[in-house]
Amino acid sequence: MKRFIPWLPAALAAVLAAVPAAAAAPAVVPASTTVLTTSGRTALTYTGYMNGESFQQDGIVTVNGWQYSAFWDQAGYVNLSRRRLPSGAWSNLRLTDYVTTSTDSHNTISIGIAPSDGTIHLAFDTHSSQFRYRRSIAGLASAPASAVWSMSSFGTVQTKLTGTSMDVVTYPQFFAHPDGTLQLAIRTGYSGTGDEVLYEYRSGAWSYLGEFLDGTTAGNNAYLFGIEYDDVDPAAPLLHVTWTVRETSNASTNHDIFYAYSKDKGRTWRNNAGTVVATTGSTPLASNAAGLRVWGIGQNRGLINQESQVVDAAGIVHVLASHLPASAADNTDFTAARESAVLVHYWRDKASKVWHQTYTPFLERSARGDIAVDARDNLYVVSGDSSTRKLHIQTASKASGWTDWVIRYTSTAIYYSDPLIDHQRLRTLGTLSFFAPRHGGSQIDVQDWTVSGG
């Protein structure tokens, strides 16, 4: 839009009239809030609930015009809910053949949906313990209107995907290749000494690809911000993974941001410069390799693990992290450091391969946020503040180089734990939709927002 201001000198007014109006961060307008459940599991551990943790990939997801979300109820059962978009009612499925005794907030439920056959996969209730998993019949997600939505559509709970033992695993993360292949990354081992391994689902069966990220050799472990494909070239998508490293079980030893990508579904891995440096199953990535470090963040900086990652339509990798501002002194007390931690946006320019950093003024204390992208590559962050119990929506425009971060919404003081964004719905349907547990844990809301601008 051109601008003309009558009282300016004619020459200056002519210059301004030729300059486009400054880009503004996207706006959000409330569309609806629905209640997913009023009987969520209420136990609070590690400053969060078993429903709503940043490392749930995914906890809420849209496929074929239907939205799915999973939660634990107070009795300890896995629940899977779905609704037809844009305004269908939630239909809940309670899986009562397995009950958890855990109150550990690490033991979340992650949803994976295989585009190749429409199966729904659930991984749940595992923290440095035996794997637990089940999957649906084929077609449950690809033909939801006609498929039977009942417990009979799901197989029994399994503790392995293949013949490979899965006795000490944590953080299952599903992601799909554009050709329909579903994959799973999961940590083996423990906090401070663990590896990441990769599985692949094709033709109705899982196969084990092997270890792709080695931490135990160096006596540490990687915590993934995220792992996902870009869609710049559907014929040759790249798989991007970012992580931070923890040296011991103490979160104060979290440090640095690392990055690698793959051109062949995670078989081989390249560093930031594009050089092949690792092969899954034989010579995996070294979790703390200097050649994989893309941003230096020291220990004792209040850096929390596993915040969020997203890749936009241009193949630019965005990482949401939070840690102490540059001007703050080191703090060996992680809980105290988190009280001053701010959200920081890191991103990689695909053409130049240069990483950038933007500090924001937003606090979140012990909580973690989620970052997502719309069809125009504008960014959205939904984050909580564990001190005020308020939820925030922050946005930034691509046109500004994602420097115009602004808070677009602040809730009343009723929310807690980590909100989870439905990434697919925002990117493909233009609705910011997110899972948000209320303080106390029993009620979980799903908020929907219309987005515009940017």
C-alpha positions in Angstrom: 0.0 0.0 0.0 1.4 3.4 -0.9 1.2 6.3 1.5 0.8 10.0 1.1 1.1 12.5 4.0 0.0 16.0 2.9 2.0 18.0 5.4 5.4 16.5 4.4 7.6 18.3 1.9 6.7 17.2 -1.6 10.1 15.5 -2.3 10.0 13.5 0.9 6.3 12.6 0.4 7.2 11.3 -3.1 9.9 9.1 -1.7 7.6 7.6 0.9 4.8 7.1 -1.6 7.1 4.8 -3.5 8.0 2.6 -0.5 5.8 -0.3 0.4 4.2 -0.1 3.9 6.3 -1.9 6.5 5.4 -5.6 7.0 3.6 -6.4 10.2 3.6 -9.7 12.2 0.5 -11.8 11.5 -2.6 -11.1 13.4 -4.7 -13.8 15.1 -8.5 -13.7 15.7 -10.2 -16.2 18.0 -12.5 -18.7 16.2 -13.4 -21.2 18.8 -12.3 -23.1 21.9 -13.5 -26.6 22.4 -13.0 -28.9 25.5 -11.1 -32.1 24.6 -11.6 -33.6 28.1 -12.4 -32.7 31.7 -10.8 -35.8 33.1 -7.2 -35.5 32.1 -4.5 -36.9 34.3 -3.7 -34.4 36.9 -0.4 -35.5 38.4 2.3 -32.8 38.1 5.9 -33.9 37.7 9.0 -32.3 36.2 6.9 -29.1 36.1 4.4 -30.5 33.6 1.6 -33.0 33.0 1.6 -36.3 31.0 -0.7 -34.4 28.7 1.1 -31.5 26.9 4.9 -31.8 26.7 7.0 -30.1 24.0 8.5 -33.4 22.8 5.2 -34.9 21.7 5.6 -35.2 18.0 2.6 -35.2 17.5 0.1 -34.6 20.3 -2.4 -33.0 17.9 -2.4 -33.4 14.1 -4.7 -32.9 11.1 -4.9 -35.4 8.2 -7.4 -35.5 5.3 -9.7 -32.9 6.9 -9.9 -34.6 10.3 -8.1 -33.6 13.5 -6.7 -36.1 16.0 -5.5 -35.6 19.5 -4.5 -38.0 22.3 -4.5 -37.7 26.1 -4.3 -39.7 29.3 -7.4 -39.7 31.5 -7.3 -39.7 35.3 -7.9 -43.5 35.4 -4.7 -44.1 33.4 -6.2 -45.0 30.0 -5.0 -43.8 26.6 -7.7 -41.7 24.8 -7.7 -40.8 21.1 -10.1 -38.2 19.9 -11.0 -37.0 16.4 -13.3 -34.4 14.8 -14.2 -33.5 11.3 -12.9 -30.0 10.5 -13.7 -27.2 10.6 -16.3 -27.5 13.3 -17.3 -31.1 14.0 -17.7 -32.3 17.5 -14.9 -34.4 19.2 -15.5 -38.1 19.2 -13.5 -39.9 21.9 -12.1 -43.4 21.8 -11.0 -44.8 25.2 -8.5 -47.7 25.0 -9.2 -49.6 28.2 -7.0 -52.7 27.6 -3.9 -50.9 28.9 -3.6 -48.8 32.1 -0.7 -46.8 33.3 0.4 -46.4 36.8 2.8 -43.7 35.9 2.6 -40.0 37.0 5.8 -39.2 35.1 5.2 -36.3 32.7 7.8 -37.8 30.3 5.3 -40.7 29.6 3.3 -38.8 27.0 1.4 -40.1 23.9 2.7 -39.4 20.4 0.6 -39.9 17.3 1.9 -41.0 13.9 -0.2 -41.3 10.8 1.1 -43.3 7.8 0.1 -41.6 4.5 0.8 -44.9 2.6 -2.0 -46.9 4.2 -3.9 -44.6 6.6 -2.9 -46.4 9.8 -2.7 -44.5 13.0 0.2 -45.3 15.3 0.4 -44.5 19.0 3.6 -44.6 21.1 3.2 -44.0 24.8 4.1 -44.5 28.5 7.8 -44.8 28.1 10.6 -43.0 30.0 13.9 -44.9 30.1 11.7 -48.0 30.1 10.1 -50.6 27.8 8.5 -49.3 24.6 4.7 -49.3 24.4 3.0 -49.0 21.0 -0.1 -50.0 19.1 -1.5 -49.3 15.6 -4.8 -49.2 13.9 -6.2 -51.1 10.9 -5.4 -49.7 7.5 -7.6 -46.9 6.2 -8.6 -45.5 9.6 -7.2 -42.1 8.8 -7.4 -42.2 5.0 -11.2 -43.0 5.0 -12.3 -41.7 8.4 -15.9 -41.1 7.5 -16.5 -44.8 6.7 -14.0 -46.4 9.1 -15.2 -47.9 12.4 -14.1 -45.7 15.2 -13.8 -48.2 18.1 -11.2 -50.0 20.1 -11.6 -53.0 17.7 -9.9 -50.9 15.1 -6.6 -51.0 17.1 -4.3 -53.9 17.6 -2.9 -55.0 21.0 -0.2 -53.1 22.8 3.3 -54.1 21.6 6.7 -53.7 23.2 8.8 -54.0 20.0 8.5 -52.9 16.4 10.9 -55.5 15.1 13.1 -58.2 16.6 15.3 -55.4 18.1 14.9 -55.0 21.8 13.3 -51.8 23.0 13.7 -52.1 26.7 15.2 -48.6 27.6 13.7 -46.0 25.4 12.2 -42.5 25.6 10.8 -39.7 23.4 9.2 -41.4 20.4 8.9 -39.0 17.5 6.9 -39.9 14.3 7.4 -38.1 11.0 6.4 -38.9 7.4 8.3 -38.7 4.1 6.3 -37.2 1.2 6.2 -40.6 -0.5 4.1 -42.0 2.3 6.8 -43.7 4.4 6.3 -43.2 8.2 9.4 -43.1 10.3 10.1 -43.1 14.0 13.1 -41.6 15.9 13.5 -42.7 19.5 16.2 -42.4 22.2 17.8 -45.5 23.7 19.6 -45.2 27.0 19.3 -42.5 29.6 19.6 -38.8 30.3 23.3 -38.0 30.1 24.1 -41.2 28.2 22.0 -42.2 25.2 21.6 -42.6 21.5 19.0 -41.9 18.8 17.8 -44.7 16.6 15.6 -44.8 13.5 12.8 -47.1 12.4 10.8 -47.1 9.1 7.2 -48.3 8.4 6.5 -49.5 4.8 4.1 -52.1 3.4 2.5 -52.7 6.8 5.7 -53.5 8.6 8.4 -51.8 10.6 12.1 -52.2 9.9 15.1 -51.1 11.9 17.5 -48.7 10.2 19.9 -48.4 13.1 21.5 -45.8 15.3 21.9 -42.4 13.7 23.0 -40.2 16.6 25.6 -41.5 19.1 25.9 -40.0 22.6 27.0 -42.9 24.7 30.5 -42.9 23.2 31.1 -39.4 24.6 29.1 -40.1 27.7 26.3 -37.7 26.9 23.0 -37.6 25.0 21.3 -35.5 22.3 17.9 -34.0 22.9 16.1 -33.3 19.6 14.4 -30.0 19.0 12.7 -31.8 16.2 13.1 -34.1 13.1 11.1 -33.5 9.9 11.2 -33.3 6.2 11.0 -30.2 4.1 8.7 -30.1 1.0 10.7 -27.8 -1.3 11.1 -30.6 -3.8 8.7 -33.5 -3.2 10.8 -35.7 -5.3 13.9 -35.1 -3.2 12.9 -33.9 0.3 15.5 -33.3 2.9 15.3 -34.6 6.5 16.4 -32.0 9.0 17.3 -32.7 12.7 18.5 -30.3 15.3 19.5 -31.0 18.9 21.2 -29.8 22.1 23.5 -32.0 24.1 23.4 -32.8 27.8 26.6 -34.0 29.5 25.0 -35.4 32.6 21.5 -35.9 34.0 21.7 -32.3 35.3 19.9 -30.0 32.9 22.4 -27.3 33.6 24.8 -29.2 31.4 22.7 -28.7 28.3 24.7 -26.8 25.7 24.9 -25.6 22.0 22.7 -26.2 19.0 23.7 -28.9 16.5 22.3 -29.7 13.0 22.5 -32.3 10.3 20.4 -33.3 7.3 19.8 -36.3 5.1 18.9 -36.7 1.4 18.1 -40.4 1.6 15.6 -40.9 4.4 18.2 -40.9 7.2 20.5 -43.5 5.7 23.4 -41.0 5.4 23.8 -37.6 7.1 25.4 -34.3 6.1 26.7 -31.4 8.1 25.6 -27.8 7.7 28.0 -27.4 4.7 26.5 -30.4 2.9 29.3 -32.9 3.4 28.4 -36.5 4.2 29.7 -37.2 7.7 27.7 -40.2 9.0 25.9 -43.4 8.0 23.0 -44.8 10.1 23.7 -48.2 11.6 27.5 -48.1 11.1 29.1 -44.7 11.6 26.4 -42.5 13.3 26.6 -38.8 13.9 28.6 -38.0 17.0 26.2 -36.0 19.3 28.7 -33.3 20.3 30.9 -33.2 17.1 32.4 -29.7 16.7 31.6 -30.0 12.9 27.9 -30.3 13.7 27.7 -27.4 16.1 25.9 -24.4 14.5 25.5 -22.1 17.5 27.5 -22.0 20.7 25.5 -21.9 23.9 27.5 -22.7 27.0 26.6 -24.8 30.0 24.9 -23.1 32.9 22.8 -20.9 30.6 19.4 -22.3 31.5 19.1 -23.8 28.1 16.1 -26.2 28.2 16.1 -29.2 26.0 13.5 -30.2 23.3 11.7 -26.9 22.7 10.7 -26.9 19.1 11.7 -27.0 15.4 9.9 -26.3 12.2 10.9 -26.2 8.5 9.2 -23.7 6.2 8.2 -24.0 2.5 11.5 -22.5 1.4 13.5 -25.2 3.3 14.6 -22.8 6.1 15.0 -24.6 9.4 13.7 -22.7 12.4 14.5 -23.6 16.0 12.8 -22.2 19.1 15.1 -22.4 22.1 15.1 -20.6 25.4 17.9 -19.7 27.7 19.5 -16.8 29.6 19.9 -13.5 27.7 23.5 -12.7 26.6 23.9 -10.1 29.3 23.0 -12.5 32.2 25.7 -14.2 34.2 26.0 -18.0 34.1 23.9 -19.8 36.7 24.5 -23.4 37.9 21.0 -23.5 39.4 18.9 -24.6 36.5 15.6 -23.8 38.1 16.7 -20.3 39.1 18.2 -19.8 35.6 14.9 -20.6 34.0 13.2 -17.8 35.8 15.2 -15.4 33.6 15.2 -17.5 30.4 13.9 -15.8 27.2 12.6 -17.3 24.0 15.2 -17.2 21.2 14.6 -17.8 17.5 17.4 -19.5 15.5 17.1 -20.1 11.7 19.3 -21.4 8.9 19.3 -19.6 5.5 19.2 -22.4 3.0 21.1 -20.6 0.3 24.0 -19.3 2.3 23.8 -22.0 5.0 24.3 -19.3 7.6 22.5 -19.5 10.9 20.9 -16.4 12.5 19.7 -15.6 16.0 17.0 -13.3 17.3 16.4 -12.7 21.0 12.8 -12.1 22.0 11.7 -10.5 25.3 9.3 -13.3 26.1 9.7 -15.2 29.3 8.3 -18.7 30.0 10.1 -19.9 33.1 10.0 -23.8 33.3 7.5 -24.2 30.4 8.4 -24.7 26.8 6.8 -23.3 23.6 6.0 -24.6 20.2 6.9 -22.9 16.9 5.0 -23.4 13.6 4.7 -21.9 10.1 1.8 -20.9 7.9 1.6 -21.1 4.1 3.3 -17.8 3.7 6.2 -18.8 5.9 5.2 -16.5 8.8 6.0 -17.9 12.2 3.8 -18.5 15.2 4.8 -19.4 18.7 2.5 -20.6 21.4 4.1 -20.6 24.9 3.2 -20.7 28.5 4.6 -19.0 31.6 4.7 -21.4 34.5 4.9 -18.5 37.0 1.9 -16.5 35.8 0.0 -19.5 34.3 -0.8 -17.5 31.3 -0.6 -18.6 27.7 0.8 -16.4 24.9 0.6 -16.3 21.1 3.6 -14.6 19.5 4.0 -14.0 15.7 6.7 -12.8 13.3 6.5 -12.1 9.6 8.7 -13.5 6.9 8.9 -10.1 5.2 10.7 -8.7 8.3 13.2 -11.5 8.3 11.3 -12.7 11.4 12.5 -9.8 13.5 9.1 -8.2 14.3 8.1 -10.6 17.1 5.0 -9.4 18.9 2.6 -10.9 21.5 -0.9 -11.2 19.8 -2.7 -12.9 22.7 -2.3 -13.4 26.4 -4.8 -15.7 28.2 -6.1 -15.4 31.7 -4.2 -17.3 34.4 -5.6 -20.8 33.8 -3.0 -22.7 31.7 0.0 -24.9 32.5 2.4 -27.4 31.0 3.4 -27.1 27.3 0.9 -26.1 24.5 1.1 -28.2 21.3 0.4 -26.7 17.9 -1.3 -28.6 15.1 1.4 -27.9 12.5 -0.4 -29.4 9.5 -3.6 -27.5 10.1 -1.8 -24.1 10.2 0.3 -24.8 7.2 -2.4 -26.2 5.0 -5.7 -24.8 6.2 -4.6 -21.4 7.7 -5.9 -22.1 11.2 -3.7 -21.9 14.3 -5.0 -24.7 16.4 -3.4 -25.9 19.6 -3.8 -28.2 22.6 -3.6 -26.4 25.9 -3.9 -28.1 29.3 -5.5 -26.0 32.0 -3.8 -25.6 35.4 -4.7 -28.7 37.5 -4.6 -30.9 34.4 -8.1 -32.2 34.3 -9.4 -29.9 31.5 -7.7 -29.7 28.1 -8.8 -27.1 25.7 -8.2 -26.9 21.9 -8.1 -23.3 20.8 -8.6 -22.3 17.1 -7.5 -19.0 15.7 -7.9 -17.5 12.3 -4.6 -15.9 11.1 -4.1 -13.0 8.7 -1.4 -10.6 7.5 2.3 -11.0 7.4 
